[in-house]
Amino acid sequence: MQEKGNISIHTENIFPIIKKFLYSDNEIFLRELVSNAVDAVQKIKRLGSLGQFNGEVGQPLVQVAVDKDAKTITISDNGLGMTAEEIKKYINQVAFSGASEFVEKFKDAKDANEIIGKFGLGFYSAFMVADLVEIQTLSYQDGAEPARWVCDGSTEFEITEGTKTTRGTDIILHVNKDSEEFLEESKLQEILDKYAKFLPVPIKFGTKTESVEDGVDEEGKAKYNDVEVDNIINTTNPIWTKAPADLSDEDYLNFYRELYPFSEEPLFWIHLNVDYPFNLTGVLYFPKLKNDFEMQRNKIKLYSRQVFITDEVKDIVPEFLMLLHGVIDSPDIPLNVSRSFLQADSNVKKINNYITKKVADKLGELFAKDRKAYEDKWKDIGLFVKYGMISEEKFYDKAKDFALVGNTKNELFTLPEYKEKVTALQTDKNGTVVYLYTNDAAKQDAFIQSANKKDYDVLVLDSPIDNHFINQLEQKLEKTSIKRVDSSVADKLIEKDEQNEHVLTEDQVKEVTAIFEKAITKPGMHVEIVALHPEELPVTITMDEFMRRMKDMAAMGGGMGFYGQMPDNYKVAINGNHKLVSKILKTEGEEQRNLAKQAVDLALLAQGMLTGAELTAFVSRSVELI
């Protein structure tokens, strides 16, 4: 048997195109060749189980070997094998049946996954790293003869009699000069760990030394011997392929430790398992998020039939679920197409909706089953739930029943519970319920205390996304307004019909206004005289709730850039009923200026706005006043 020929394609530039477009992702060659080998092994097992192969199936195995001297990488399997005719069919013809279309369609491709596998090009990814590829194979069929195929990356091939004596296929890559990094065992181990860690057939890569117990010594202590064992790099039955009923909590935790060896233990997990209208399995874990959720992304690993594909799952998993960790495995996700196709694919949308529903159901179940345990976890999952409510309408509809808000007294409420709690006292003259909140309880303590004196409740909303969460709640909750506790003086936060009166005459109001306008050196400060309880602070500095919130969102990149450019504007509320104001009116000259300046600086200090030379001058003045 000897044959030379040309691969039946209409263009001769297919190999340069493969190399050019896939160069940045050339490690994919190992994923493709090992996956093909696994398929061949699984097929012989299937034929054996169906009675269509009566020989000895044997222990399924795929081996990867490297020979640095010969500069070869060999991928071997004990699967189906091929006859010379099958080589011609599957390697020369089928693999290139769509070559012309491929060249035309994908000449502008940016992503290797748009190309690999799409036109049966998986095998030919070998040419990204090899300048000569050899196949040695022996088919399972009775009377089959071994065959050898060789190709140097042009469209010419040669088929001759092979030397293989056992069923299966060896793919031998003669590595080119530019790809010699792949002759390093550590590099191959890294790629196998990444792509083949959970393949369903054992993958052997050389051997490793293990210590095994070998009797006891004279003192009765265990003795150990070093032995060479096969280095099997994969777990063939990962937990997502098993039924949840067969798994313990420790199984789930051990798998998490395997995936994320340096992470804290997860809070809980969801086992995904659906076979209609699409196939999907997986396990998603809820990590402890705290307030640094940006650091958590790209922790979900996407597999197809246990082959790792990517941890860029943005178009498959809803945006807010990117905060989760774990594994999703689905043969129904079109992995080898463009991102725009992914976004439009109906299966992807169904998967997206299914995962959202499963997550919401799990959280609802935890809340209903053990509210105390759920509340204990809230500080870790609250950010995630809020993010989901902001970004996914369907999730909001379910989450509104188990989302919690907490106040400065460390009490937690569902949204309906909280509305019921504050409606009686915190409804303004227009019938709007006003929620008060702090984003920094320590810094805003004086404002919180003023609100508490009026029996107002104050929520703590201090996560990175609470500005967006507050905006959404205002849109969703009927006749509800949400104000930061330092956005105005306590009496003005919730406008009531009754109005307090201050003791100042009209002339005194003008005089006090002029005194404080002279005492203020910062721009954007507007003085107003207000009627507060005599025990409230003499001067309070606030920023309007709407303006401050827009500025905060602009600072976070929330699309409010216009507000971010606007100068800061503050209200300086002078309590006309405070005895300090009366004292200022009775003094003159330097003493009057110093008292007014001191009162203003105290208000600035309370808001963290007194710095630099002004702070130094304030401290000096305070010492003199003492």
Buried (B, 14 or more C-beta within 10 A) or exposed (E): EEEEEEBEBEEEEBBEBBBEBBEEBBBBBBBBBBBBBBBBBBBBBEBBEEEEBEEEBBEBBBBBBBEEEEBBBBBBBBBBBBBBEBBBEEBBBBBBEBBBEBBEBBEEBEBBBBBBBBBBBBBBBBBBBBBBBBBBBBBBBEEBEBBBBBBBBEBEBBBBEBEBEEBBBBBBBBBBEEBEEBBEEEBBBEBBEBBBBBBBBBBBBBEEEEEEEEEEEEEEEEEEEEEEEEBEBBBBEBBBBBEBEEBEEEBBBEBBEEBBEEBEEBBBBBBBBBEEEBBBBBBBBBBBBBEEBEEBBEBBBBBBBBBBBBEBBBBBBBBBBBBBBBBBBBBBBBBBBBBEEBEEBEBBEBBBEBBBEBBBEBBBEBBEEEBEEBBEBBBBBBBBBBBBBBBBEBBBEBBBBBBBBBBBEEBBBBBEEBBEBBEEEBBBEEEBBBBBBBBEBEBBBBBBBBBBEBEBBBBBBEBBBBBBBBBBBEEEBEEBBBBBBBBBBBBBBBEEEEEEEBEBEEEBBEBBBEBBEEBBEBEEBEBBBBBBBBEBBBBBBBBBBEBBBBBBBBEBEBEBEEBBEEEEEBBBBBBBBBEBBBEBBEBEEEEBBBBBBBBBBBBBBBBEBBEEEBBEEBEEBEEEEE
